[in-house]
């Protein structure tokens, strides 16, 4: 916990913050970029879109940590192998094909400056971390012996602790047990925790590989409750932001309103988190960052009857399932997550199962409640002068060439069955994100 304090900036981090702002759902042209914010240090490098920025250095970081990690920046060939193996594994489990607008692609082979980011999300339904074996941890967190370890490992949990004590204190034994288990496991993988934030059942942890801790600065976290009376933490989000080299990252783990017919309430939860979350340090707004990763139990359901979903699952008709997905519909209507991307879903619905089984609960309709989405500023910077103004920057054929985020894996882990949700994970490669 002492290590985490070394990365933090002073400033208000509790609650919503205290600065009013307008909606940043569709990124305005005057949103501050990373190069417009103030940082310290002397090392400069050139961003791919041509603006010069200054990378912050954290002089106080314990440099002894660096000696425990191997330099894996040139192991992109292993990342390609891992992506291929995971894709084959998914296909063999479900015989499903991708139907999303963003294709899962392997990153280029020889980019030592690429950052590997793994995101893991799981609604654990109050279960203990001690129920997981070493193989479970390895599978979910992505430490395959044949794969390169990530530079950033981001872990979001939902329903860790829904007790009254968690509502009052926001820091409970159940969450601490998860934190301690993660720290113990990942210390052996040469990774350091820079963020731990709890809001009732929501927990966000961010780990950085020890070779990159010296390049991390400006860490700040906050909570965004949207639950009972709009103020309680049974639903909402936990957020953090930080700078890695020249780029600013924002991470959001959220748990939105439940139940089949609560689409509008889920949309309102999303917009509340988006518009009211304000960091004390720049960039203040969520959409002012270079990269935003937003994930969790978003709780969007399928607009189908239970027997219809069963038939489609039996016939392996994933395209029809995704066409009926509420989140896909809301994104197409530009009601939520405008300018965000999601990789193609190639796995079965992750909710709702009987615990400790692979059997869906007959009382609930299966759904893709658990999701991982991302936003990057690069295409938006060019979209203002682009001729394709009728589409979002993320969908613009001209602006897509400036995208730097590549998703090589987006999967669930059906073998982990302690909860009524299956965990999900995604592996990203961000081009030109690290200094060489």
HELIX and SHEET records of a PDB file:
HELIX    1   1 UNK A    2  UNK A    5  1                                   4    
HELIX    2   2 UNK A   34  UNK A   36  5                                   3    
HELIX    3   3 UNK A   63  UNK A   68  5                                   6    
HELIX    4   4 UNK A   76  UNK A   94  1                                  19    
HELIX    5   5 UNK A  129  UNK A  131  5                                   3    
HELIX    6   6 UNK A  134  UNK A  141  1                                   8    
HELIX    7   7 UNK A  164  UNK A  169  1                                   6    
HELIX    8   8 UNK A  173  UNK A  187  1                                  15    
HELIX    9   9 UNK A  213  UNK A  215  5                                   3    
HELIX   10  10 UNK A  228  UNK A  230  5                                   3    
HELIX   11  11 UNK A  263  UNK A  276  1                                  14    
HELIX   12  12 UNK A  286  UNK A  288  5                                   3    
HELIX   13  13 UNK A  306  UNK A  314  1                                   9    
HELIX   14  14 UNK A  318  UNK A  323  1                                   6    
HELIX   15  15 UNK A  326  UNK A  332  1                                   7    
HELIX   16  16 UNK A  378  UNK A  383  1                                   6    
HELIX   17  17 UNK A  393  UNK A  395  5                                   3    
HELIX   18  18 UNK A  399  UNK A  402  5                                   4    
SHEET    1   A 2 UNK A  43  UNK A  46  0                                        
SHEET    2   A 2 UNK A  52  UNK A  55 -1                                        
SHEET    1   B 6 UNK A 191  UNK A 199  0                                        
SHEET    2   B 6 UNK A 202  UNK A 209 -1                                        
SHEET    3   B 6 UNK A 152  UNK A 158 -1                                        
SHEET    4   B 6 UNK A 115  UNK A 123  1                                        
SHEET    5   B 6 UNK A 424  UNK A 430 -1                                        
SHEET    6   B 6 UNK A 405  UNK A 412 -1                                        
SHEET    1   C 5 UNK A 216  UNK A 225  0                                        
SHEET    2   C 5 UNK A 236  UNK A 244 -1                                        
SHEET    3   C 5 UNK A 247  UNK A 255 -1                                        
SHEET    4   C 5 UNK A 291  UNK A 297  1                                        
SHEET    5   C 5 UNK A 370  UNK A 376 -1                                        
END                                                                             
